[in-house]
């Protein structure tokens, strides 16, 4: 499993070069799950209600190509958003502010079962749950 976001340099940055290949793969799955959540939250926060509804519809359809096209059209800077969130996550891990296991545990039940990350360079992230309304706000779906 290789990604231009999560290549061997990240393991150097996190002082994790001594991990076995299987440990690196497990770490990668966790890293991508957290990155997925963070990027989706950032994107959804910038969408208006109609865009959120369209995004939820596309996620429900499960067409990765359409989801990617939608996000690229709506966010021409999608790649920089992903890179920025990845850099923040690396900083959080290095500073000890983020314990990846705890964050994943907190997200349990809120994310789909982990699978291999997509080869999509923009992280399709369709396995993330649809955005939920804030407490006290009811959804019309």
CORTA-V862498 format. One record per backbone hydrogen bond with DSSP energy under -0.5 kcal/mol. NH is the residue of the N-H (numbers start at 1). CO is the residue of the C=O. E is the energy in kcal/mol with one decimal. If there is no record, write none. Layout:
nh=NH co=CO e=E
nh=NH co=CO e=E
//
This chain:
nh=7 co=5 e=-0.7
nh=10 co=7 e=-1.4
nh=11 co=7 e=-0.7
nh=12 co=8 e=-1.3
nh=13 co=9 e=-2.7
nh=14 co=10 e=-1.9
nh=15 co=12 e=-1.5
nh=16 co=11 e=-4.1
nh=19 co=16 e=-1.6
nh=24 co=20 e=-2.5
nh=25 co=21 e=-2.3
nh=26 co=22 e=-2.4
nh=27 co=23 e=-2.6
nh=28 co=24 e=-2.6
nh=29 co=25 e=-2.1
nh=30 co=26 e=-2.0
nh=31 co=27 e=-3.2
nh=32 co=28 e=-2.8
nh=33 co=29 e=-2.0
nh=34 co=30 e=-2.3
nh=35 co=31 e=-2.9
nh=36 co=32 e=-2.9
nh=37 co=33 e=-1.9
nh=38 co=34 e=-2.5
nh=39 co=35 e=-2.9
nh=40 co=36 e=-2.6
nh=41 co=37 e=-2.3
nh=42 co=38 e=-2.1
nh=43 co=39 e=-2.7
nh=44 co=40 e=-2.9
nh=45 co=41 e=-2.0
nh=46 co=42 e=-0.7
nh=46 co=43 e=-1.1
nh=47 co=44 e=-1.3
nh=52 co=48 e=-2.5
nh=53 co=49 e=-2.6
nh=54 co=50 e=-2.2
nh=55 co=51 e=-2.6
nh=56 co=52 e=-2.7
nh=57 co=53 e=-2.2
nh=58 co=54 e=-2.5
nh=59 co=55 e=-2.5
nh=60 co=56 e=-2.4
nh=61 co=57 e=-1.8
nh=62 co=58 e=-1.6
nh=63 co=58 e=-0.8
nh=64 co=62 e=-1.1
nh=67 co=63 e=-2.3
nh=68 co=64 e=-2.6
nh=69 co=65 e=-2.5
nh=70 co=66 e=-2.7
nh=71 co=67 e=-2.4
nh=72 co=68 e=-2.7
nh=73 co=69 e=-2.4
nh=74 co=70 e=-2.5
nh=75 co=71 e=-2.7
nh=78 co=75 e=-2.1
nh=81 co=77 e=-1.9
nh=82 co=78 e=-2.5
nh=83 co=79 e=-2.6
nh=84 co=80 e=-2.6
nh=85 co=81 e=-2.4
nh=86 co=82 e=-2.4
nh=87 co=83 e=-2.4
nh=88 co=84 e=-2.3
nh=89 co=85 e=-2.3
nh=90 co=86 e=-2.3
nh=91 co=87 e=-2.3
nh=92 co=88 e=-2.7
nh=93 co=89 e=-2.6
nh=94 co=90 e=-2.7
nh=95 co=91 e=-2.4
nh=96 co=92 e=-0.8
nh=96 co=93 e=-0.7
nh=97 co=92 e=-1.0
nh=98 co=92 e=-1.8
nh=99 co=97 e=-0.5
nh=100 co=98 e=-0.7
nh=102 co=99 e=-0.5
nh=103 co=99 e=-2.3
nh=104 co=100 e=-2.6
nh=105 co=101 e=-2.3
nh=106 co=102 e=-2.5
nh=107 co=103 e=-1.6
nh=108 co=104 e=-0.7
nh=108 co=105 e=-0.8
nh=110 co=107 e=-3.0
nh=111 co=107 e=-0.7
nh=112 co=127 e=-1.1
nh=123 co=120 e=-2.0
nh=128 co=125 e=-1.4
nh=129 co=110 e=-0.6
nh=137 co=134 e=-2.1
//
